[in-house]
Amino acid sequence: MFHSFTGEFEKYKDSRFINLNNGTLGLSPSSVIDQQKTELERFEMNTSMGYGEAWQRLWVIQERLGLFINAKASDLFLRPNVTLAMNEIIMGLSLPDDSEILTTHFEYGAVVKILKMKAQKDRLSLRFIQPEDLYKDITADQAVEILAKEFTDKTKALVISHIFIGNGIEMPLKKLASICRKKGVLLIIDGAHAPGMLNLDFKSDLNDVDFYGGNLHKWMMGPKGTAFAWVNPIHQEKTFPVYGSWTTDSNAPPTMHSFANHPFAQRMLWSHTFSFNAFFGLEKCFDFWDQYGKEFIFKEIALRMKYLEDGLQAKGLTPLKSVNAKVPARLLGYDLKQLPKFEFEGLFIKGSDPRIQVGLPRIPGASILRLTPHIQNTQAELDAVILAFSRLV
Ligand SMILES: Cc1ncc(COP(=O)(O)O)c(C=O)c1O
């Protein structure tokens, strides 16, 4: 039923347990790990040359990322994780005095802390909503309405996930962006889980979003330490990095000339020393996606998610939101209050044989078990999980 990707992962995958927590960090194909190791060694052979050549290569990687998410490379900047990308966006934002930032209780803890820091620093108000109605069987229009009805005259920005960390609900961003634009509310998206899961398209679907941060080390299976931000061209003139470096004014050093005609991308470039091998490893990651084709991998992820949901449903386990809902879930979240027999040792289910690792995302007021199968998971693994769960319910 599923395509087997076993050969792509077996060199580094630990098969002594079943990893159903790909949503925290995806496993990279072996070729991606091998490239990073090779890059590390190659760089060390001539560090000066490696440093000088890195910038041109980063620009080409940014162009490849642009092709993957249908965005202009010049509208992007790379960062090691979405937390840093969201910091650049949120901390760099200039909002009128007395503004309110609206967000939800479904957001990721570190992003909430950025918002709290921003609100405190700029004396803005920060309001959290608990959009429980999203769990109901609603349409995309109704989902958007649930959020839009919360806007007041003070609301100047909405910070929200593309795919919520706990219940996996995918926000219908095209519709949400269009309402935000009409109401004058900036739409800032935490897209940690979307790249590699959804076919992102910044030139059509997402062109009314204002700011977007996405991780490449989750569903994209990129090297750990890879992420990006996309900034709508209408905001680029006012978007500055939160600190200075070589390229933050127009006099960039000659080695960074590939960025020279792209003032925004140049300004946002990390133009100082760091370890480049994670970003270089993205080359093999894009090769992997090209080899199989995006649609095929998206389909293979969705097949596993549905197989697991259906298999567990047959044993009496209903997720917080279904992958088949009109506003679908992309990750499987289960209410732990309904699973009293489940105990955990770290992220492992106590007593599971084979051992099963799950996600236990921290969401205020909720205790959730999250299952995030990816293409590295085999059908036999998912069958073993369904059997193990049936003994515990
Ligand atoms: C919704 C969401 N936002 C942000 C993050 C932060 O990701 P990172 O630690 O890679 O910055 C995560 C990580 O799990 C997440 O799930």
The ligand as an SDF file (V2000), in Angstrom:
LIG
                    3D

 16 16  0  0  0  0  0  0  0  0999 V2000
    4.3390   25.2500   15.5680 C   0  0  0  0  0  0  0  0  0  0  0  0
    5.8050   25.3320   15.8940 C   0  0  0  0  0  0  0  0  0  0  0  0
    6.3930   26.5430   15.8500 N   0  0  0  0  0  0  0  0  0  0  0  0
    7.7130   26.6860   16.1030 C   0  0  0  0  0  0  0  0  0  0  0  0
    8.4970   25.6040   16.4130 C   0  0  0  0  0  0  0  0  0  0  0  0
    9.9510   25.8340   16.7270 C   0  0  0  0  0  0  0  0  0  0  0  0
   10.7910   25.1470   15.8730 O   0  0  0  0  0  0  0  0  0  0  0  0
   12.3810   25.3750   16.0130 P   0  0  0  0  0  0  0  0  0  0  0  0
   12.7750   24.8570   17.3570 O   0  0  0  0  0  0  0  0  0  0  0  0
   12.9310   24.5890   14.8900 O   0  0  0  0  0  0  0  0  0  0  0  0
   12.6200   26.8280   15.9010 O   0  0  0  0  0  0  0  0  0  0  0  0
    7.9250   24.3320   16.4970 C   0  0  0  0  0  0  0  0  0  0  0  0
    8.7490   23.1540   16.8530 C   0  0  0  0  0  0  0  0  0  0  0  0
    8.2860   22.0820   17.1200 O   0  0  0  0  0  0  0  0  0  0  0  0
    6.5520   24.1940   16.2190 C   0  0  0  0  0  0  0  0  0  0  0  0
    5.9420   23.0040   16.2670 O   0  0  0  0  0  0  0  0  0  0  0  0
  1  2  1  0
  2  3  1  0
  2 15  2  0
  3  4  2  0
  4  5  1  0
  5  6  1  0
  5 12  2  0
  6  7  1  0
  7  8  1  0
  8  9  2  0
  8 10  1  0
  8 11  1  0
 12 13  1  0
 12 15  1  0
 13 14  2  0
 15 16  1  0
M  END
$$$$
